[in-house]
Amino acid sequence: MIPSKVFVCFLLVLTIICVNPMLGECFFGTKCTDQDKRQILYNCVFNLKKSNPDTPPPRGGLCCNVVRELRGTKGNMMKCIAKLLTKEEKEQYDVTRIQKLKSDCSLGRSSSSLDEVKS
């Protein structure tokens, strides 16, 4: 009977941790902070503001370097950051563009990439 009580307590703790929006996903998953969000918004401002044209950041530029530094091209870091936006920030910044930073800044090869060397 004791092992089942321990298991139930473990599940309860796991549930509490997993539903905390500040942790992003679950405690195994992506975690992000307000500081991470501020770094992305500050360094990618030209690509994320709704008032600016929707252009992807250069993969070798500051914005993508910050995204990669925060491991934003892996897991759900950009979704986590989008979840942290305040109402006012959602009015200024495009959530879809934030989430696209994952693929825009990935170093994987893409045939449409302007960064590739053409021979």
N, C-alpha and C positions, 0 to 999 in steps of 0.2 A: 504494500500500500504506500509506503514511503516513496519509492521511485516514481509512482504516478503523480504524487503531489509535487515532487521536484520538477517533473516534466511539465506539469501545468503551470508552475511558477515561471519556468524558463520560457514557455510560450507567451505568457502574459508580458514578461519583460521584453521579449523580442517584438511583440506587437506594439508596445509603447514606443520602442525605439524606431520601428519602421514607419509609423504614422507621423513622426515628427518632421514637418516640412523643411526645417532648417538643415536636416541631415541629407536632404535631396532624395535619395532612394531609401535604402535600408542601410544598416551599419556596414554591410558588405559593399554597398554601392557607392555612387558618387556623392561626395560631400562638397558643399560650397559655402562660402561665407559672404558677408556684406563687403568685406575687403576685396574678395575675388570679383564680385559684381562691379565694384567701383573701378577696379583695374580695367575690366573689359569695357565699361562705358566710357572711361576716360581715353583709353588708347584706341578705341574703335569708333569714336564719336562720329567721324565723317561717314562711316559705312552703316551706322545703326540709326541715326536720326531720321525720323519720318520726313523731315523737311528736305533732306538730301536725296539725290538720285540713288536708286538701288544698284550699287556697283560693288562687286566682291573686293575684299582687300587683297593687296599683293601678298603672295605666299611668303615672300622674303621680307615683308614690311613689319613695322612695329606691332601692329594689331595682331597679325598671325603669330608673331614670336611670343606675345603675351598669351594668346590662346593655347599654343603648344606648351608653354611653360606651366600653365595651369592644368595641363593634360586635358584640355577641352576638346581634343580630337578623339579622345577615347571615352567610352562610357556615355553618361548623360550629363556631363558638366554644363553644357550650354542650356539644357532644359532646366537644370537646377538653378542656374543664374537667372533665367527668365522667370522662374517661379518667385524669386526674391524681389522682383521689381515692384515698386510701390505704384499706386494708382496714377500719381503724377508722372512717374517715369514711363509707365505704359502709354501715356498720352504723347510723350516725346520720342520714345524709342520703339522701333519695330521688333516685336517679339519673334516674328518669323525670321528676320535677318539675324537676330542673335542665335537662334537655333541653327541657321545655315552656316554659321562660323565653323562648326565642326567639319563640314565637308569642304568649305571654302579654304580652310587653313590646313587641311590634311596634306601630308607630303606624298601621298600615293599618287601614282601617275594618272593623268587624265588627258584624253585626246583633245579636250577643249581648253586646256590650260594655256594661258599666254606665257607662262614661265618656262615652257619647254623649249629646248634648243632645236630649231629646225635645220636640217642639213640639206 
